[in-house]
Amino acid sequence: MSEFKAMTGESVGDILREAGAEVMVRSGRTENYSAPREFSFEVKAIFDNGMGLHVVARQFNYRDPWEAQGRVNDLVDAMLTRNGTLTPLPKGFPWFQGIEEECNLDEAHFREIVDCVKNINTKLYLLQEMTGDL
């Protein structure tokens, strides 16, 4: 059995800050009664290259006491933005191919995405638009 690792708004924000992004975290229904009910937290981040991630944990999972205590999130959804608009990544990357959202990411996959997005050279978009690949 793989080791369980819960994700919180703060832990996701910390991962993004460590990667050099500007981050904003908002909790959902757990802490704020008037917050939208469809998510437990959301995190928005923008990297120096202009790429952004909008990360949402849609609902809590209930875990048994030997795995974790209470309501936790172990999977998140991530949407990719460029210049404030949803976008896929150019061809040749393992993520966001033809889609703007990757769903049900655990922490290891989320870290892979963060590394990919922070290091993307945005000139690839222009090149692939010119060649008709995007």
N, C-alpha and C positions, 0 to 999 in steps of 0.2 A: 504494500500500500504506500503510495507517495505521501510525502509530508504535506499536511494541509497548511496553507498560508492565507489567512484572511487579508482582504484589502479594505482600506478605509479611504475616505476622502483625503485625509492627511497623508497616508502612506503613498497614495497615487501622486499627490502633489509633491511629496518629497522626491519620488523617483524622477518626476519631470524637472524639478528645480536642480537636482544633481546633474541633469543633462543640459542645464543652461537655459531652460525656458522660463518665461514670465508666467506665473500661475495664479489662477483664481479658483477657490474651492467654495462650494455651496452645499450645505447639508439639506437633506430632504425631510421627510416626515418624522424622523427620529427626534430631531431637536426643535423643529419649528412647526407649530401646529398649522400655520397658514401656508406652508410650503407646498409646492405641487406634490401630489400623492403618487405619481407614477415612478418616482425614483427615490433611492435612499441617499445618494449623493451625486454630484456632478463636478467635474473639474475641467476648466478650460486652460489651455496653454498655448503660447506662441513662442516659436524659436527665432533665433537671429536671422535665419534664412527666409523668414516670412511664412513658413509652414506652421500649421496649428493642429492641435488635437482637442477634441471635445469628448471627454470620457464620462460615461454614465453608468452607474450601477442601478439597474432598474428595480430590483426587489431584493429583499433579504432572503437568505437561505437559513433554515433552522438546522442546527447541528446538534449531534449528540454530545453529551458532556465530555467524552474522551477525545473528541475532535476539536471542539472549540466551545466557548461559552456563549449561549444566547443567539441573537440574530447577527449574522455576519454576511459579508459578500466575499465570494471567492472568484466570481467571474464578472467582468465588466465589458461594456461595448465601447468602441472607439470610432469616432468619425474624424476624417481627415479634412482639413481646410487649407486653402491657399488663397491669400488675399481676401479672407473672410467668406469664401464660397466653398461649398463642399466639392471635393475633387478626388479622383483616383490618383494613384502614383503612375508615373510613366512606366512603360513596359520594361520588364527585366527585374522587377523586385518581387520578393515573396509575399508581399501584402498589398492590399488595396488595388488589385488588378481588375479594372472594369467596374469597381464598386467604390463607394465612398465610406462604407462602414464595415468594420470587422467586429463580429459578435462573439460573445462567450469566451473572452480571453482570460487566461489565468495570469498570474504575475510574471512567470517566465516569458510567455508570449508577448505580454504587454511591454516588458523591457526590450524585447527584440524590436518591436514596432517603434518604440521611442528612439532607439539607436538608429534605426533606418531613417526615420523622419528627420531627426536632427542633423543627419549627415547628407541629406539629399542636396544635390546641386540643382537649383531651380531652373537653370539654363537647359536642362534636359526637357522641360516642358516645351520650350520654344523650339528646340531641335526636333522633337517628335511631332510638334504641330506642323513644322515646315515639311517634314518627310511624309506626313499623313498617317503616322503611326498612332497618333493620339486623337 
